[in-house]
Amino acid sequence: MKNRDWKEWIKRAGVRALKTVAQTFVATVGSAAVLGAVNWPVVFSASALAGILSLATSVAGLPELPETKPQQTE
């Protein structure tokens, strides 16, 4: 397992997830408004799912974080 700075990872992954939620929210409301009516439960569930998927994707790695090198023991 990688040696990570977990506080920094949580902070950056959280920011990324919140941005994804906001983008999904705006896109879903915009698309639904064009069709005539906004189905709010669908908007909120799609936004929540996008945030969860963003966090899951961040587990593989965040390009915003520098790679940590393993500590060498002497």
BAKOL-261089 format. One record per atom (N, C-alpha, C, O): residue in three letters; residue number from 1; x, y, z; atom name. Coordinates in Angstrom, 2 decimals, decimal comma, always signed. Example, Ala and Ser with C-alpha at 12.3 -4.5 7.8 and 13.67 -1.06 7.14 Angstrom:
% BAKOL-261089
+---------+-----+---------+---------+---------+-------+
! residuo ! num !       X !       Y !       Z ! atomo !
+---------+-----+---------+---------+---------+-------+
!     ala !   1 !  +13,19 !   -5,69 !   +7,80 !     N !
!     ala !   1 !  +12,30 !   -4,50 !   +7,80 !    CA !
!     ala !   1 !  +13,20 !   -3,30 !   +7,80 !     C !
!     ala !   1 !  +14,24 !   -3,32 !   +8,46 !     O !
!     ser !   2 !  +12,85 !   -2,25 !   +7,08 !     N !
!     ser !   2 !  +13,67 !   -1,06 !   +7,14 !    CA !
!     ser !   2 !  +12,90 !   +0,03 !   +7,87 !     C !
!     ser !   2 !  +13,41 !   +1,14 !   +8,04 !     O !
+---------+-----+---------+---------+---------+-------+
END
This chain:
% BAKOL-261089
+---------+-----+---------+---------+---------+-------+
! residuo ! num !       X !       Y !       Z ! atomo !
+---------+-----+---------+---------+---------+-------+
!     met !   1 !   +0,84 !   -1,18 !   +0,00 !     N !
!     met !   1 !   +0,00 !   +0,00 !   +0,00 !    CA !
!     met !   1 !   +0,88 !   +1,24 !   +0,00 !     C !
!     met !   1 !   +1,94 !   +1,26 !   +0,62 !     O !
!     lys !   2 !   +0,43 !   +2,25 !   -0,69 !     N !
!     lys !   2 !   +1,21 !   +3,48 !   -0,79 !    CA !
!     lys !   2 !   +1,21 !   +4,22 !   +0,55 !     C !
!     lys !   2 !   +0,23 !   +4,19 !   +1,29 !     O !
!     asn !   3 !   +2,31 !   +4,86 !   +0,81 !     N !
!     asn !   3 !   +2,43 !   +5,69 !   +2,00 !    CA !
!     asn !   3 !   +1,88 !   +7,07 !   +1,62 !     C !
!     asn !   3 !   +2,53 !   +7,82 !   +0,88 !     O !
!     arg !   4 !   +0,69 !   +7,41 !   +2,12 !     N !
!     arg !   4 !   +0,03 !   +8,65 !   +1,73 !    CA !
!     arg !   4 !   -0,13 !   +9,59 !   +2,91 !     C !
!     arg !   4 !   -0,16 !   +9,17 !   +4,06 !     O !
!     asp !   5 !   -0,22 !  +10,86 !   +2,60 !     N !
!     asp !   5 !   -0,61 !  +11,87 !   +3,57 !    CA !
!     asp !   5 !   -2,15 !  +11,89 !   +3,52 !     C !
!     asp !   5 !   -2,73 !  +12,57 !   +2,67 !     O !
!     trp !   6 !   -2,78 !  +11,15 !   +4,42 !     N !
!     trp !   6 !   -4,22 !  +10,93 !   +4,35 !    CA !
!     trp !   6 !   -5,03 !  +12,20 !   +4,54 !     C !
!     trp !   6 !   -6,08 !  +12,36 !   +3,92 !     O !
!     lys !   7 !   -4,57 !  +13,11 !   +5,38 !     N !
!     lys !   7 !   -5,30 !  +14,37 !   +5,56 !    CA !
!     lys !   7 !   -5,35 !  +15,14 !   +4,25 !     C !
!     lys !   7 !   -6,40 !  +15,66 !   +3,87 !     O !
!     glu !   8 !   -4,23 !  +15,23 !   +3,58 !     N !
!     glu !   8 !   -4,17 !  +15,94 !   +2,30 !    CA !
!     glu !   8 !   -5,01 !  +15,23 !   +1,24 !     C !
!     glu !   8 !   -5,69 !  +15,87 !   +0,45 !     O !
!     trp !   9 !   -4,96 !  +13,89 !   +1,23 !     N !
!     trp !   9 !   -5,74 !  +13,12 !   +0,27 !    CA !
!     trp !   9 !   -7,23 !  +13,37 !   +0,49 !     C !
!     trp !   9 !   -7,97 !  +13,61 !   -0,47 !     O !
!     ile !  10 !   -7,68 !  +13,31 !   +1,73 !     N !
!     ile !  10 !   -9,11 !  +13,52 !   +2,03 !    CA !
!     ile !  10 !   -9,54 !  +14,92 !   +1,61 !     C !
!     ile !  10 !  -10,61 !  +15,10 !   +1,04 !     O !
!     lys !  11 !   -8,70 !  +15,90 !   +1,88 !     N !
!     lys !  11 !   -9,01 !  +17,27 !   +1,51 !    CA !
!     lys !  11 !   -9,16 !  +17,41 !   +0,00 !     C !
!     lys !  11 !  -10,15 !  +17,96 !   -0,48 !     O !
!     arg !  12 !   -8,19 !  +16,93 !   -0,73 !     N !
!     arg !  12 !   -8,20 !  +17,08 !   -2,20 !    CA !
!     arg !  12 !   -9,26 !  +16,21 !   -2,87 !     C !
!     arg !  12 !   -9,91 !  +16,64 !   -3,82 !     O !
!     ala !  13 !   -9,44 !  +15,00 !   -2,37 !     N !
!     ala !  13 !  -10,48 !  +14,13 !   -2,93 !    CA !
!     ala !  13 !  -11,86 !  +14,71 !   -2,64 !     C !
!     ala !  13 !  -12,77 !  +14,61 !   -3,47 !     O !
!     gly !  14 !  -12,02 !  +15,31 !   -1,46 !     N !
!     gly !  14 !  -13,29 !  +15,93 !   -1,11 !    CA !
!     gly !  14 !  -13,61 !  +17,12 !   -1,99 !     C !
!     gly !  14 !  -14,75 !  +17,29 !   -2,44 !     O !
!     val !  15 !  -12,61 !  +17,95 !   -2,24 !     N !
!     val !  15 !  -12,81 !  +19,10 !   -3,13 !    CA !
!     val !  15 !  -13,18 !  +18,63 !   -4,53 !     C !
!     val !  15 !  -14,09 !  +19,17 !   -5,16 !     O !
!     arg !  16 !  -12,48 !  +17,61 !   -5,00 !     N !
!     arg !  16 !  -12,78 !  +17,08 !   -6,33 !    CA !
!     arg !  16 !  -14,19 !  +16,51 !   -6,38 !     C !
!     arg !  16 !  -14,91 !  +16,72 !   -7,36 !     O !
!     ala !  17 !  -14,60 !  +15,79 !   -5,34 !     N !
!     ala !  17 !  -15,95 !  +15,20 !   -5,30 !    CA !
!     ala !  17 !  -17,01 !  +16,30 !   -5,26 !     C !
!     ala !  17 !  -18,04 !  +16,19 !   -5,93 !     O !
!     leu !  18 !  -16,78 !  +17,35 !   -4,47 !     N !
!     leu !  18 !  -17,76 !  +18,45 !   -4,41 !    CA !
!     leu !  18 !  -17,90 !  +19,16 !   -5,75 !     C !
!     leu !  18 !  -19,00 !  +19,54 !   -6,15 !     O !
!     lys !  19 !  -16,79 !  +19,33 !   -6,45 !     N !
!     lys !  19 !  -16,87 !  +19,94 !   -7,79 !    CA !
!     lys !  19 !  -17,66 !  +19,05 !   -8,73 !     C !
!     lys !  19 !  -18,46 !  +19,54 !   -9,53 !     O !
!     thr !  20 !  -17,45 !  +17,75 !   -8,64 !     N !
!     thr !  20 !  -18,17 !  +16,81 !   -9,48 !    CA !
!     thr !  20 !  -19,66 !  +16,83 !   -9,17 !     C !
!     thr !  20 !  -20,49 !  +16,81 !  -10,08 !     O !
!     val !  21 !  -20,00 !  +16,88 !   -7,88 !     N !
!     val !  21 !  -21,41 !  +16,95 !   -7,48 !    CA !
!     val !  21 !  -22,05 !  +18,23 !   -8,05 !     C !
!     val !  21 !  -23,15 !  +18,18 !   -8,60 !     O !
!     ala !  22 !  -21,37 !  +19,36 !   -7,91 !     N !
!     ala !  22 !  -21,91 !  +20,62 !   -8,41 !    CA !
!     ala !  22 !  -22,10 !  +20,59 !   -9,92 !     C !
!     ala !  22 !  -23,12 !  +21,06 !  -10,43 !     O !
!     gln !  23 !  -21,13 !  +20,05 !  -10,64 !     N !
!     gln !  23 !  -21,23 !  +19,97 !  -12,09 !    CA !
!     gln !  23 !  -22,40 !  +19,07 !  -12,51 !     C !
!     gln !  23 !  -23,14 !  +19,40 !  -13,43 !     O !
!     thr !  24 !  -22,54 !  +17,96 !  -11,84 !     N !
!     thr !  24 !  -23,63 !  +17,03 !  -12,16 !    CA !
!     thr !  24 !  -24,98 !  +17,66 !  -11,85 !     C !
!     thr !  24 !  -25,93 !  +17,51 !  -12,61 !     O !
!     phe !  25 !  -25,06 !  +18,38 !  -10,72 !     N !
!     phe !  25 !  -26,29 !  +19,05 !  -10,33 !    CA !
!     phe !  25 !  -26,72 !  +20,04 !  -11,40 !     C !
!     phe !  25 !  -27,87 !  +20,03 !  -11,84 !     O !
!     val !  26 !  -25,79 !  +20,90 !  -11,79 !     N !
!     val !  26 !  -26,11 !  +21,93 !  -12,80 !    CA !
!     val !  26 !  -26,50 !  +21,29 !  -14,13 !     C !
!     val !  26 !  -27,46 !  +21,72 !  -14,77 !     O !
!     ala !  27 !  -25,76 !  +20,28 !  -14,55 !     N !
!     ala !  27 !  -26,04 !  +19,63 !  -15,83 !    CA !
!     ala !  27 !  -27,40 !  +18,92 !  -15,80 !     C !
!     ala !  27 !  -28,14 !  +18,96 !  -16,78 !     O !
!     thr !  28 !  -27,71 !  +18,27 !  -14,70 !     N !
!     thr !  28 !  -28,97 !  +17,53 !  -14,61 !    CA !
!     thr !  28 !  -30,15 !  +18,48 !  -14,55 !     C !
!     thr !  28 !  -31,17 !  +18,25 !  -15,21 !     O !
!     val !  29 !  -30,03 !  +19,57 !  -13,78 !     N !
!     val !  29 !  -31,11 !  +20,56 !  -13,71 !    CA !
!     val !  29 !  -31,30 !  +21,20 !  -15,09 !     C !
!     val !  29 !  -32,43 !  +21,38 !  -15,55 !     O !
!     gly !  30 !  -30,20 !  +21,55 !  -15,73 !     N !
!     gly !  30 !  -30,29 !  +22,16 !  -17,06 !    CA !
!     gly !  30 !  -30,94 !  +21,25 !  -18,08 !     C !
!     gly !  30 !  -31,78 !  +21,69 !  -18,87 !     O !
!     ser !  31 !  -30,57 !  +20,00 !  -18,07 !     N !
!     ser !  31 !  -31,15 !  +19,04 !  -19,02 !    CA !
!     ser !  31 !  -32,63 !  +18,81 !  -18,73 !     C !
!     ser !  31 !  -33,45 !  +18,76 !  -19,65 !     O !
!     ala !  32 !  -32,97 !  +18,68 !  -17,47 !     N !
!     ala !  32 !  -34,37 !  +18,44 !  -17,10 !    CA !
!     ala !  32 !  -35,23 !  +19,67 !  -17,41 !     C !
!     ala !  32 !  -36,38 !  +19,52 !  -17,82 !     O !
!     ala !  33 !  -34,70 !  +20,86 !  -17,21 !     N !
!     ala !  33 !  -35,46 !  +22,08 !  -17,48 !    CA !
!     ala !  33 !  -35,80 !  +22,19 !  -18,96 !     C !
!     ala !  33 !  -36,88 !  +22,67 !  -19,32 !     O !
!     val !  34 !  -34,89 !  +21,77 !  -19,81 !     N !
!     val !  34 !  -35,14 !  +21,79 !  -21,25 !    CA !
!     val !  34 !  -36,28 !  +20,84 !  -21,60 !     C !
!     val !  34 !  -37,08 !  +21,11 !  -22,49 !     O !
!     leu !  35 !  -36,36 !  +19,73 !  -20,89 !     N !
!     leu !  35 !  -37,41 !  +18,75 !  -21,15 !    CA !
!     leu !  35 !  -38,76 !  +19,16 !  -20,55 !     C !
!     leu !  35 !  -39,78 !  +18,56 !  -20,87 !     O !
!     gly !  36 !  -38,77 !  +20,17 !  -19,69 !     N !
!     gly !  36 !  -40,05 !  +20,67 !  -19,20 !    CA !
!     gly !  36 !  -40,21 !  +20,67 !  -17,69 !     C !
!     gly !  36 !  -40,82 !  +21,60 !  -17,16 !     O !
!     ala !  37 !  -39,71 !  +19,68 !  -16,99 !     N !
!     ala !  37 !  -39,90 !  +19,62 !  -15,54 !    CA !
!     ala !  37 !  -38,67 !  +19,00 !  -14,89 !     C !
!     ala !  37 !  -38,09 !  +18,05 !  -15,40 !     O !
!     val !  38 !  -38,29 !  +19,56 !  -13,75 !     N !
!     val !  38 !  -37,14 !  +19,05 !  -13,02 !    CA !
!     val !  38 !  -37,62 !  +18,01 !  -12,01 !     C !
!     val !  38 !  -38,46 !  +18,31 !  -11,16 !     O !
!     asn !  39 !  -37,09 !  +16,82 !  -12,11 !     N !
!     asn !  39 !  -37,41 !  +15,76 !  -11,15 !    CA !
!     asn !  39 !  -36,32 !  +15,81 !  -10,08 !     C !
!     asn !  39 !  -35,24 !  +15,23 !  -10,25 !     O !
!     trp !  40 !  -36,61 !  +16,50 !   -8,96 !     N !
!     trp !  40 !  -35,59 !  +16,76 !   -7,95 !    CA !
!     trp !  40 !  -34,98 !  +15,51 !   -7,34 !     C !
!     trp !  40 !  -33,77 !  +15,48 !   -7,11 !     O !
!     pro !  41 !  -35,76 !  +14,46 !   -7,05 !     N !
!     pro !  41 !  -35,11 !  +13,25 !   -6,52 !    CA !
!     pro !  41 !  -34,06 !  +12,68 !   -7,47 !     C !
!     pro !  41 !  -33,02 !  +12,19 !   -7,03 !     O !
!     val !  42 !  -34,32 !  +12,74 !   -8,76 !     N !
!     val !  42 !  -33,36 !  +12,25 !   -9,75 !    CA !
!     val !  42 !  -32,12 !  +13,14 !   -9,76 !     C !
!     val !  42 !  -31,00 !  +12,64 !   -9,85 !     O !
!     val !  43 !  -32,32 !  +14,45 !   -9,67 !     N !
!     val !  43 !  -31,19 !  +15,39 !   -9,66 !    CA !
!     val !  43 !  -30,29 !  +15,10 !   -8,46 !     C !
!     val !  43 !  -29,07 !  +15,00 !   -8,60 !     O !
!     phe !  44 !  -30,90 !  +14,98 !   -7,28 !     N !
!     phe !  44 !  -30,10 !  +14,76 !   -6,07 !    CA !
!     phe !  44 !  -29,43 !  +13,39 !   -6,06 !     C !
!     phe !  44 !  -28,28 !  +13,26 !   -5,63 !     O !
!     ser !  45 !  -30,13 !  +12,36 !   -6,53 !     N !
!     ser !  45 !  -29,51 !  +11,03 !   -6,52 !    CA !
!     ser !  45 !  -28,38 !  +10,94 !   -7,55 !     C !
!     ser !  45 !  -27,36 !  +10,30 !   -7,28 !     O !
!     ala !  46 !  -28,55 !  +11,56 !   -8,71 !     N !
!     ala !  46 !  -27,48 !  +11,55 !   -9,71 !    CA !
!     ala !  46 !  -26,26 !  +12,32 !   -9,20 !     C !
!     ala !  46 !  -25,13 !  +11,90 !   -9,43 !     O !
!     ser !  47 !  -26,51 !  +13,43 !   -8,52 !     N !
!     ser !  47 !  -25,40 !  +14,23 !   -7,98 !    CA !
!     ser !  47 !  -24,67 !  +13,46 !   -6,88 !     C !
!     ser !  47 !  -23,44 !  +13,47 !   -6,83 !     O !
!     ala !  48 !  -25,42 !  +12,82 !   -6,00 !     N !
!     ala !  48 !  -24,79 !  +12,03 !   -4,93 !    CA !
!     ala !  48 !  -23,98 !  +10,87 !   -5,50 !     C !
!     ala !  48 !  -22,86 !  +10,62 !   -5,06 !     O !
!     leu !  49 !  -24,53 !  +10,18 !   -6,49 !     N !
!     leu !  49 !  -23,81 !   +9,07 !   -7,12 !    CA !
!     leu !  49 !  -22,53 !   +9,57 !   -7,78 !     C !
!     leu !  49 !  -21,50 !   +8,90 !   -7,72 !     O !
!     ala !  50 !  -22,58 !  +10,73 !   -8,42 !     N !
!     ala !  50 !  -21,38 !  +11,29 !   -9,05 !    CA !
!     ala !  50 !  -20,30 !  +11,56 !   -8,00 !     C !
!     ala !  50 !  -19,12 !  +11,31 !   -8,25 !     O !
!     gly !  51 !  -20,70 !  +12,08 !   -6,84 !     N !
!     gly !  51 !  -19,73 !  +12,33 !   -5,77 !    CA !
!     gly !  51 !  -19,11 !  +11,05 !   -5,25 !     C !
!     gly !  51 !  -17,90 !  +11,00 !   -5,00 !     O !
!     ile !  52 !  -19,91 !  +10,02 !   -5,08 !     N !
!     ile !  52 !  -19,41 !   +8,72 !   -4,61 !    CA !
!     ile !  52 !  -18,44 !   +8,13 !   -5,62 !     C !
!     ile !  52 !  -17,38 !   +7,61 !   -5,26 !     O !
!     leu !  53 !  -18,80 !   +8,21 !   -6,89 !     N !
!     leu !  53 !  -17,91 !   +7,68 !   -7,94 !    CA !
!     leu !  53 !  -16,61 !   +8,48 !   -8,03 !     C !
!     leu !  53 !  -15,56 !   +7,91 !   -8,31 !     O !
!     ser !  54 !  -16,68 !   +9,77 !   -7,79 !     N !
!     ser !  54 !  -15,48 !  +10,59 !   -7,79 !    CA !
!     ser !  54 !  -14,53 !  +10,15 !   -6,67 !     C !
!     ser !  54 !  -13,33 !  +10,03 !   -6,89 !     O !
!     leu !  55 !  -15,08 !   +9,92 !   -5,49 !     N !
!     leu !  55 !  -14,25 !   +9,45 !   -4,37 !    CA !
!     leu !  55 !  -13,66 !   +8,07 !   -4,67 !     C !
!     leu !  55 !  -12,49 !   +7,81 !   -4,38 !     O !
!     ala !  56 !  -14,46 !   +7,20 !   -5,25 !     N !
!     ala !  56 !  -13,97 !   +5,87 !   -5,60 !    CA !
!     ala !  56 !  -12,84 !   +5,94 !   -6,62 !     C !
!     ala !  56 !  -11,86 !   +5,21 !   -6,53 !     O !
!     thr !  57 !  -12,97 !   +6,83 !   -7,59 !     N !
!     thr !  57 !  -11,94 !   +7,00 !   -8,60 !    CA !
!     thr !  57 !  -10,66 !   +7,58 !   -7,99 !     C !
!     thr !  57 !   -9,56 !   +7,25 !   -8,41 !     O !
!     ser !  58 !  -10,83 !   +8,44 !   -6,99 !     N !
!     ser !  58 !   -9,67 !   +9,07 !   -6,35 !    CA !
!     ser !  58 !   -8,82 !   +8,07 !   -5,57 !     C !
!     ser !  58 !   -7,65 !   +8,34 !   -5,30 !     O !
!     val !  59 !   -9,39 !   +6,93 !   -5,22 !     N !
!     val !  59 !   -8,62 !   +5,91 !   -4,51 !    CA !
!     val !  59 !   -7,45 !   +5,43 !   -5,36 !     C !
!     val !  59 !   -6,39 !   +5,10 !   -4,84 !     O !
!     ala !  60 !   -7,66 !   +5,39 !   -6,67 !     N !
!     ala !  60 !   -6,59 !   +4,96 !   -7,58 !    CA !
!     ala !  60 !   -5,45 !   +5,95 !   -7,64 !     C !
!     ala !  60 !   -4,33 !   +5,58 !   -7,99 !     O !
!     gly !  61 !   -5,72 !   +7,19 !   -7,31 !     N !
!     gly !  61 !   -4,67 !   +8,20 !   -7,30 !    CA !
!     gly !  61 !   -5,21 !   +9,55 !   -7,73 !     C !
!     gly !  61 !   -6,11 !   +9,65 !   -8,55 !     O !
!     leu !  62 !   -4,64 !  +10,57 !   -7,16 !     N !
!     leu !  62 !   -5,00 !  +11,94 !   -7,50 !    CA !
!     leu !  62 !   -3,82 !  +12,60 !   -8,18 !     C !
!     leu !  62 !   -2,73 !  +12,65 !   -7,60 !     O !
!     pro !  63 !   -3,99 !  +13,11 !   -9,38 !     N !
!     pro !  63 !   -2,87 !  +13,78 !  -10,05 !    CA !
!     pro !  63 !   -2,44 !  +15,05 !   -9,33 !     C !
!     pro !  63 !   -1,33 !  +15,53 !   -9,53 !     O !
!     glu !  64 !   -3,32 !  +15,60 !   -8,47 !     N !
!     glu !  64 !   -2,97 !  +16,81 !   -7,74 !    CA !
!     glu !  64 !   -1,94 !  +16,56 !   -6,65 !     C !
!     glu !  64 !   -1,23 !  +17,48 !   -6,22 !     O !
!     leu !  65 !   -1,84 !  +15,31 !   -6,20 !     N !
!     leu !  65 !   -0,91 !  +14,97 !   -5,12 !    CA !
!     leu !  65 !   +0,40 !  +14,46 !   -5,69 !     C !
!     leu !  65 !   +0,41 !  +13,65 !   -6,61 !     O !
!     pro !  66 !   +1,49 !  +14,93 !   -5,16 !     N !
!     pro !  66 !   +2,79 !  +14,37 !   -5,60 !    CA !
!     pro !  66 !   +2,91 !  +12,94 !   -5,09 !     C !
!     pro !  66 !   +2,44 !  +12,61 !   -4,00 !     O !
!     glu !  67 !   +3,54 !  +12,13 !   -5,87 !     N !
!     glu !  67 !   +3,78 !  +10,74 !   -5,44 !    CA !
!     glu !  67 !   +4,75 !  +10,73 !   -4,28 !     C !
!     glu !  67 !   +5,79 !  +11,39 !   -4,33 !     O !
!     thr !  68 !   +4,44 !   +9,98 !   -3,25 !     N !
!     thr !  68 !   +5,35 !   +9,86 !   -2,12 !    CA !
!     thr !  68 !   +6,29 !   +8,70 !   -2,36 !     C !
!     thr !  68 !   +5,89 !   +7,64 !   -2,86 !     O !
!     lys !  69 !   +7,52 !   +8,91 !   -2,00 !     N !
!     lys !  69 !   +8,52 !   +7,86 !   -2,18 !    CA !
!     lys !  69 !   +8,57 !   +7,01 !   -0,91 !     C !
!     lys !  69 !   +8,45 !   +7,54 !   +0,19 !     O !
!     pro !  70 !   +8,75 !   +5,70 !   -1,07 !     N !
!     pro !  70 !   +8,84 !   +4,86 !   +0,12 !    CA !
!     pro !  70 !  +10,03 !   +5,27 !   +0,99 !     C !
!     pro !  70 !  +11,09 !   +5,63 !   +0,49 !     O !
!     gln !  71 !   +9,82 !   +5,19 !   +2,28 !     N !
!     gln !  71 !  +10,90 !   +5,52 !   +3,20 !    CA !
!     gln !  71 !  +11,90 !   +4,39 !   +3,21 !     C !
!     gln !  71 !  +11,54 !   +3,21 !   +3,27 !     O !
!     gln !  72 !  +13,16 !   +4,78 !   +3,14 !     N !
!     gln !  72 !  +14,22 !   +3,77 !   +3,15 !    CA !
!     gln !  72 !  +14,68 !   +3,54 !   +4,59 !     C !
!     gln !  72 !  +14,89 !   +4,49 !   +5,34 !     O !
!     thr !  73 !  +14,84 !   +2,29 !   +4,93 !     N !
!     thr !  73 !  +15,36 !   +1,98 !   +6,26 !    CA !
!     thr !  73 !  +16,84 !   +1,65 !   +6,16 !     C !
!     thr !  73 !  +17,30 !   +1,06 !   +5,18 !     O !
!     glu !  74 !  +17,54 !   +2,04 !   +7,17 !     N !
!     glu !  74 !  +18,99 !   +1,79 !   +7,14 !    CA !
!     glu !  74 !  +19,34 !   +0,62 !   +8,01 !     C !
!     glu !  74 !  +20,52 !   +0,26 !   +8,10 !     O !
+---------+-----+---------+---------+---------+-------+
END
